[in-house]
Amino acid sequence: MLGVLAGFFVVWSIILVGMFVGRRKVLGENARSVLSALTFFVASPALLFETLSKAKLHDVFAAPLLVTAVGAMVTAAIFFVIVRFLLKRTVPESLMSSMSASLANSANLGIPIAVYVLGDASYVAPLLIFQLAFFTPLFLMALDATTSSHRTTPAGFALMILKNPMIVGSALGLVVAGTGWQVPELVMQPVHLIGGAAIPAMLIAFGMSLNGSRPLQAAAGRRADTLLASAFKLVVHPAIAYAFARMLGMEGQALFAVVVTSALPTAQNVFVAASRYRTGITVAKDTVLITTVVAVPAMIGVALLLT
C-alpha cells in the first residue's frame, strides 16, 4: 500500500510543478502545446515501443483487453440510454456525452499512473490500444452517421488509426515481442532516452492544463449531464470493470491494474471531438475538467479498497 501511495505522490508532485510553471509562465505561452506535441509524437511512442517490446503478449491482451473493452462499452451503453431516453437529448449529443462518460485519458495520465503506481507501462497498453484502434473510431463513425458535417470514409478512419504515433509505437513493440527479436542495444539506447522524457513532460503539461479550470460555469442546462457523466467515468466505469474482472477470475495486481486504469479521467480529445461535431461541447469540457481534478483522489480510493 505504501508503494501505491508513493507512486501517487510522485505523480501529483510533478503535476503541481506543472501547475506552478504554467501559472508563472516560466516556459512561455506555448509551452503546454509544445510539451504535449513532444509526448504525443516522439516520447510516448518511444516509451511504448520499449515497454511492449519486452512484454508478454498474453499479459497485455487476453483478460485485461477483454475487461477493458467490456467495461468501456457497457458504461457507454448504459449512459447513452439514460441521456437519450430519460434526459431526452438528441442522438449526437447523447453519443458525445457517452464518450465523455467512458473514454479515458490513457496517455497523458494513464501512462504515468501505470509506471509509478502499477509499476509497468504495459498495464495501460490494453486500454490505449482498444481506445485508439477501436473505441474512439467507433464513436466518431456514429457521430459522422448522425450529423451532417465532417463525413469521413472508412478508409479515412483506418488511415487516422494507422497515422497515430502511439499506435505505431505500440504495434512495432508488439511485433518485436511476438517475434522474439532482440533489438540491438545501440538502437535501444536512444529509444530509452527519448522515452524517458514522456512521463515528466506529460505530467508537467497536464499540470499546466489545470490552471484556471472552472467547471460548471456555463452549464447551459447541462449540469445534470455533466455530473452524471463524471460519476459514470470515476465510479461506474471502474465498478463494471471490477465486477467483470472478478467474473473472469482476475485477482491481485492484474485486477488492481484494470480497475485503476478504468478510473482514469475523461480524455481531453473528447472536447476536441465535441468542438469538431459542434455537439455536447459544454458536457465534454466540464466532464474533462471535473474528472481530471478528482481522478487521482478517486484512484487512491480505489487503491485503498483493493489493497
N, C-alpha and C positions, 0 to 999 in steps of 0.2 A: 504494500500500500504506500509506503514512504517513497518508493521508486516512482510510482504513478504520480503522486503529488509533486515530487521533484521535477518530473517531466513537464507537468502543467506550469510549475513555477518558472521554468526556463522559457517556455512558450510565452507566457504573459509578460515576463521581463523584457523580452525582445519587442513584443507588441507595444509596451509602454515606451520603450526607446523610440519606436517609430512614431508614436503619438507626440512625444516631446520634439523630435526632429521636425516633424511635419508642422507642428504649431509654431515653432521658431523659424521655419523655412530655411533651415541650415543648408539643405541640399538644393535650394532653388524651387521655382514654381512648378517645374515639370518632373520633379524627382519621382513622384509616385508612378507616373506613366512610364518613365524610363526603367525603374526597378521592376514594374510589372511585366514590361516587354522583355527585359533580360531574363526573368524567371520563366516566362512562357515559351519564348523562342529558343533559349540557349541552355540555361542552367537546369531547369526541370527535366527536359528530355535527356540530358546527360545523366542526371541522378537516377531517373527511372531506368535508363539503359543499364547502368552499372548494377543497380539493385536487382532487377529482374533477370539479368544475365546469370546471376548466381542463385536464383530461386529454384525451388522445386515446384514444377508446374501443378502438381496435384494440390499443393498447399495454397497456390494462388487462385486456382479455379475450383472445380468440384463444388463442395458445400458452400464455401464463402461466396462464390459468384451467384449461386442459386439463391442464397439468403438475401444478398444484395438486390437481386432482380425482383424477387417476390416482395420484399419489404417496400421498395420504392413504388412498384406498380400497384400494390394493394392500397398503400397510403394515398396515391394519386387518384385511384378509382373511387375510394370512399369519399374523399374530399370533393371530387367532381360532382358526385351525386348530391351532396349536401348543398353546394353553392348553386348548382343548376336547378334543382327541384325544390329546395327549401328556401333559399335566398333569391331564387328567380333571376339569376344572372344569365346573360347571353352565353352561347356556346363558346365563342372565342375568349370572353372574359373568364369563364369557368375553367377553360383549359389553362390560361395563364396563371390563374390563382392556384390550380392544382400543381402546376410546375413550381410555383413558389413554395408549396407545402411539401414537396417531395424531392426536389433536385438539390443535392448537397454540394457544398464548397469543397470538392475533393482535392483541389490543387493547393490554393493559397493557404488554407488552414489544414486540410486533410493530410498533406504530406508531412508538415512539421509535427502534427499530432502523432502520426504513425511512427515517425522516427524517435521522438523524445518521450512519448507516453507508452506506445505499444512496442517500441524497440526495433522496428524494422519497417522501412518504407514499403515493402511488398504487401503489407497488410491493407494498404489503401488501393492497391492495384485493381482488385476486382471492381470496386466502386468506380474508380476513374475510367477504366476501360468500358464498363457497362454504360456509364452515362455518356461518354464521348462518342462511342461507336453505335449505341442503340437508343438509349432513353431520350437524350436531347433531340436527335434527328426525328424520333417518333413524334414528339410534341410539335416540332417545327412543321412536319408534314401535315399534322392535324390542323395546325393554325393556318397553314397555306390553303388547306382544303375548305376552311370555314371563313376566310377573309378574301377580299377582292384584290389585295395588293401583295406584291413580292412573291409571286408564284415561282416555285423552284421545281425543277425536274428531278426525278430520282437520280439521274446521273450527276446533277448538281450537288445533291446531298452526299452521294458517295465520294465525290471529289472533295467536298468540305471535310469529311471524315479523314480521308487519306492525306489531306494537307495539314491536319492538326499536328504540330510538332510533338506533343506529348503522346499521341497515338503512335507516331512514327518511332519515337524513342522506346516506348513500351514494346511495340511489335518487334523491333530489332533485338531488344533484350530477351524477349521470349524465344525468338529464333535461336539465339546463342544458347539459351538454357536448354531448349529442346534438342538441339543437335549435339550438345556437349562440347562445342568448340571452345578452346581456350584462347581468348583474345590476348595478343601479345602485350606484355607489361608496358612496353614503350607506348602503346596506343591507349591503354587504360589509365596511365598516369595523368595525362591532360584531361581525360574524361572525368576522372575522380576530382581533380582540382576545380574544374568548371562546375560539376555537380555540387561541390561543397558550397558554392555561392547561392544555391537555390533557396535553402531554408531561411538564412538570415535576411536575404533580400525580400522573400515573400512576406515574412512577418513584419519587417520594417514598413513595407508598402501597405500591408494590412493595417498596421497601427496608424499610419498616416491617413488612411481612409476613414478612420473613426472620428477624426476631428470635425466638430461642427455637426455631428449627426443628431437630428431631432425628429424621430419618427412620430407619426400620428398628428403632425402639424397641419396637414392638408388632406384629412381623411376623406372628405367629399362623400360622406355616406358609406364609406367602405371600412370603417373602423372594425366592425364585427368580422368582416372577411379577413382583415389583416391579423387580428388577434387569434382567430381560429386557425389561419394558415401557420402562424408562428407556433401555436400549441401542437399542431399536427407535426410540424417539422422536428421540434425538440422533444416531444413526448410520445405521440402516437407512432411516428415512424420507427424510433428505436424499440418501442414496445412490441410492435409487429415483428420486427427483425428478431427480437429476443424469443418471442413465442415460437416462430418458425424454426429458428436455430435449435431450440430445445427439442422440437419435434424430430429434427434430424439427428439428435443425439450429440450435438456440439456442446463442448464444455471447456473450462479453463481459458487459456489465452485466446484460442480461436473464437470462442463465444464472446469474450470481452471485446475483441477487435471488431467483430461485425456489428456489435451494439454501439460501440463508441463511434465508429465511422458513420453509422446511421443517424447519430445525434449531431452530426456536423451542421452548421448553419446553412441557410439558403445560398445557393451560388449567386455570385454577383452578375453573371451573364444572364440571369433571369430578367433583370431590369433592362439589359441590352435588348433582349428579345421583345419585352413589353414595349419598349420605345420603337422598335422596328415595326411591330404589328399595330401599334397605337391602341392597345387594349390592356386593361389591368395594370396600368403604369403605377398608380398610387399603391395598390396592394403589393406589387412586386418590390417597389422601392422601400416601403416601410417594413415589409417582411424581411428583406435582406438586412436592414438596419437593426431591427429588434433581435432577430436570431443571431446576428453577428455579435452583438453586445452580450447576449445571455448565454450563448452556446458553451463557452468554456466553463462557467459555473455549472451549467446543466450537465456537461460531460464529467465534471468532478463528482456530481451527484450520482451519475451512472456508475462511475468507478467505485464509489463508496458502497453502492448496493451490490456490486458484483465481485468485490474483493474482500 
